[in-house]
Amino acid sequence: MRATFKLAAVAAALTLVVTGCGTRPDATAENKGGELGLATPFTDALGLVEAAKQGTRKTKSSKTTIDAMLGAEKVTGTVMAFYDGPASKIDANITSAGEAVTMRLVGQTLFIKLAPTVKAGLKTDKNWGKIELNSEDPQMKAIGKAMQRSFEMGDPMKQLELVEKTGKILRSEQTQLDGVPVNHYFVEFDAKKQFDLFLGDEAPADERAKIEKRLEGKDLRIPAELWFNAEQLPLKMTMDMTSFMNSVGGRQTTEAKSTYTYSDWGTPVEVIPPPAAEVGDYAEMAKQGI
């Protein structure tokens, strides 16, 4: 069903764009990075991650601003999130190729605002569709897992895990970002390791085999840059996947770059479910859609 496939694509896209945020330990002032001296930059990813984790163990909320270009498709938006396992709350507003996508995650239930064309395809008058991330419906369970994995990768601890397990620091410098002293790291990610970390053993065997065949024998690296303030909190990250996407046999693209800006550490995040009367079960709607 087209609407279900569309949602699966949104899940995949969100996995790419929601990839990090910052948190702040107990502090008495907003962003004190400009007032504090910088520590010497780390030379290894493990050292950087261990130091950064000290600022991400308690309050886990932030705002992520996204600006990405995937070929001719521009993706922009904001994500307000509180990451706490099953108690996570997320309010995401993403625009992709001119189409707005609004999602709310509350108590392991994902609410997706349905565009007019999607409502028509699903033959529903409901404004929202809901998916239980722990659904037993095969299709919804797959989409739910993809969504859950994408949300997890927005967790700062998961983002640090991505750097630790798949990244390598090439060099660093001390500079300023918007007037704030920062340690600026130039990092290289291993695409094969990222694939294994994201999907683990959850990908269907045939699909996994196809992807592994594309990656076979290739030394695929994804360049990235990260900026950390004096509290070891991320302020910004950029990734350039252009070479990677072209080398694995995908459609040729002129640009595949993403920029993530992080702010509002520790800000309370309130996410309210839509009115019950406006919500329909996505799995049931998908069965009668086209």
C-alpha positions in Angstrom: 0.0 0.0 0.0 1.4 3.3 -1.0 0.7 5.1 2.3 2.5 2.3 4.2 5.5 2.5 1.9 5.5 6.3 2.3 5.6 5.9 6.1 8.5 3.4 5.8 10.4 6.0 3.8 9.7 8.6 6.4 11.1 6.3 9.0 14.3 5.8 7.0 14.7 9.5 6.4 14.2 10.3 10.1 17.0 7.8 10.9 19.3 9.9 8.8 18.3 13.3 10.0 17.6 12.7 13.7 21.1 11.7 14.7 22.1 13.7 17.7 21.4 16.2 20.5 23.0 17.6 23.6 22.2 17.5 27.2 23.4 19.6 30.1 24.6 18.7 33.6 23.4 20.8 36.5 24.3 24.4 35.8 23.2 27.8 36.9 23.4 29.6 33.6 22.5 29.0 30.0 25.3 27.8 27.7 28.4 28.7 29.7 30.7 27.6 26.9 31.8 31.1 26.2 32.8 31.7 29.8 34.9 28.5 30.3 38.3 27.5 29.1 38.6 24.7 26.7 40.3 21.4 27.5 42.9 20.1 25.2 41.1 18.3 22.2 41.0 14.6 22.4 43.0 12.6 19.8 40.8 9.4 20.0 37.1 8.9 19.8 36.9 6.8 23.0 38.4 9.6 25.1 36.1 12.2 23.6 33.1 10.0 24.2 33.9 9.2 27.8 34.3 12.9 28.6 31.1 13.9 26.7 29.1 11.2 28.5 29.7 13.1 31.8 27.3 15.8 30.5 24.7 13.4 29.2 23.8 11.2 32.1 21.1 13.2 33.8 19.0 15.8 31.9 18.4 14.5 28.4 16.5 17.1 26.4 17.4 19.4 23.6 16.3 21.0 20.4 17.8 19.8 17.1 17.6 22.0 14.0 18.1 20.1 10.7 19.2 21.4 7.4 20.0 18.6 4.8 20.2 18.2 1.1 19.8 14.7 -0.4 20.2 15.1 -4.1 17.4 17.4 -5.2 15.5 16.9 -2.0 15.9 19.4 0.8 15.1 18.3 4.3 14.7 20.9 7.1 13.0 20.9 10.5 13.2 20.9 14.2 13.0 18.1 16.8 12.3 18.8 20.4 13.0 15.7 22.5 13.4 14.2 25.9 15.2 10.9 25.7 14.6 8.4 28.5 14.0 4.9 27.1 10.3 4.0 27.1 9.5 7.3 28.6 11.0 9.3 25.7 8.9 12.2 24.3 9.5 13.7 20.9 7.9 16.4 18.8 9.3 16.5 15.3 8.4 18.9 12.5 10.2 18.0 9.3 9.8 19.3 5.8 11.0 17.0 3.0 10.8 18.0 -0.7 8.2 20.6 0.2 6.0 18.2 2.2 5.6 18.8 5.9 5.7 15.8 8.3 4.6 16.2 11.9 5.2 13.4 14.4 4.7 13.1 18.2 6.0 10.2 20.3 4.4 9.8 23.7 4.5 6.6 25.8 5.7 4.3 23.1 2.9 5.5 20.8 3.8 7.3 17.6 1.3 9.9 16.2 1.7 11.0 12.6 -0.2 13.9 11.1 -1.8 12.8 7.9 -1.5 15.1 4.8 -4.6 15.5 2.7 -3.2 13.2 0.0 -2.4 10.5 2.6 -5.8 10.8 4.1 -7.3 10.2 0.7 -5.1 7.2 0.1 -6.0 5.7 3.4 -9.7 6.5 2.9 -10.0 8.2 6.3 -11.3 11.4 7.7 -8.9 11.2 10.7 -6.2 13.8 10.9 -3.7 11.6 12.7 -2.6 8.0 12.5 -1.1 6.1 15.4 1.4 3.3 15.5 2.3 1.4 18.7 6.0 0.9 18.6 5.5 -2.6 20.1 2.8 -3.6 17.6 2.4 -7.2 16.6 1.3 -6.4 13.1 4.2 -7.4 10.9 4.2 -4.2 8.7 3.6 -1.9 11.6 6.1 -3.7 13.8 8.8 -3.2 11.1 7.9 0.5 10.7 7.8 0.9 14.5 11.2 -0.7 14.9 12.6 1.6 12.3 11.1 4.6 14.0 12.3 3.4 17.4 15.8 3.0 16.1 15.8 6.5 14.6 14.5 7.9 17.9 17.2 6.0 19.8 19.9 7.4 17.5 18.7 10.9 18.6 19.5 10.0 22.1 22.8 11.7 23.0 24.2 8.5 24.5 23.4 6.6 21.2 25.0 9.5 19.2 28.2 9.2 21.3 28.1 5.4 20.8 28.0 6.1 17.0 31.2 8.2 17.3 32.9 5.7 19.6 32.1 2.6 17.6 32.2 3.8 14.0 34.2 7.1 14.1 37.9 8.1 14.0 39.2 11.5 14.8 41.5 12.7 12.0 42.5 16.1 13.5 41.2 18.9 15.6 41.5 22.6 16.3 40.4 25.2 18.9 38.3 27.9 17.4 34.9 29.7 17.9 31.4 28.9 16.7 29.0 31.9 16.8 31.3 33.5 19.4 31.5 30.4 21.7 35.0 28.8 22.2 34.8 25.2 20.8 36.9 22.2 20.1 36.4 21.4 16.5 36.9 17.8 15.4 37.3 16.4 11.9 35.9 12.9 12.0 35.6 10.0 9.6 32.8 7.4 10.0 33.1 3.8 8.8 29.9 3.2 6.8 30.0 -0.6 7.1 30.2 -0.3 10.9 27.4 2.2 10.9 25.2 -0.2 8.9 25.9 -2.9 11.5 25.3 -0.6 14.4 22.0 0.7 13.0 20.4 -2.5 11.9 22.2 -5.2 13.8 20.5 -8.5 13.0 17.1 -6.9 12.5 17.3 -6.4 8.7 15.7 -9.2 6.6 18.4 -11.6 5.4 17.9 -11.0 1.7 18.0 -7.2 2.1 21.0 -7.4 4.3 22.8 -9.6 1.7 22.0 -7.0 -1.0 23.5 -4.2 1.0 26.5 -6.2 2.1 27.2 -7.0 -1.6 27.2 -3.3 -2.4 29.6 -2.6 0.4 31.9 -5.6 -0.3 35.5 -4.7 -0.9 34.9 -1.0 -0.5 36.6 1.2 2.0 33.6 3.5 2.6 34.2 6.5 4.8 31.8 9.4 5.7 33.5 12.6 6.6 32.0 14.6 9.4 32.8 17.6 11.6 31.8 18.1 15.3 31.9 21.2 17.5 31.9 20.7 21.3 31.8 23.6 23.8 33.8 23.7 27.1 31.2 21.5 28.8 31.8 18.8 26.2 28.3 19.3 24.8 27.8 19.2 21.0 26.8 22.4 19.4 26.9 21.4 15.8 27.6 18.4 13.5 27.9 18.1 9.7 28.1 15.0 7.6 28.9 14.6 3.9 27.5 11.4 2.4 27.8 12.3 -1.3 30.7 10.1 -2.0 29.3 7.2 0.0 25.9 7.3 -1.7 27.4 7.4 -5.1 29.9 4.6 -4.5 27.4 2.0 -3.3 25.5 2.2 -6.6 22.7 4.5 -5.7 21.4 7.1 -8.0 23.9 9.8 -8.8 23.5 12.9 -6.8 25.2 16.3 -6.7 25.0 16.6 -3.0 24.1 14.6 0.1 25.0 16.7 3.1 23.5 17.3 6.5 23.9 20.0 9.2 22.6 19.6 12.7 22.6 22.4 15.3 21.9 21.6 18.9 20.5 24.0 21.6 18.1 24.3 24.5 19.8 21.7 26.7 17.7 20.8 29.7 14.6 22.6 28.5 11.4 20.8 29.6 9.7 19.0 26.8 5.9 18.6 26.8 4.4 16.5 24.1 0.6 16.1 24.1 -1.2 13.4 22.1 -3.7 14.6 19.6 -7.4 14.6 20.5 -8.6 11.0 20.5 -11.5 11.8 18.1 -8.9 12.9 15.5 -6.8 9.7 15.7 -7.1 6.5 13.8 -5.1 3.2 14.0 -2.6 3.4 11.2 -2.5 -0.4 10.7 -6.3 -0.6 10.2 -6.3 2.4 7.9 -3.5 0.9 5.8 -5.6 -2.3 5.2 -8.3 -0.3 3.5 -6.0 2.2 1.7 -4.6 2.0 -1.8 
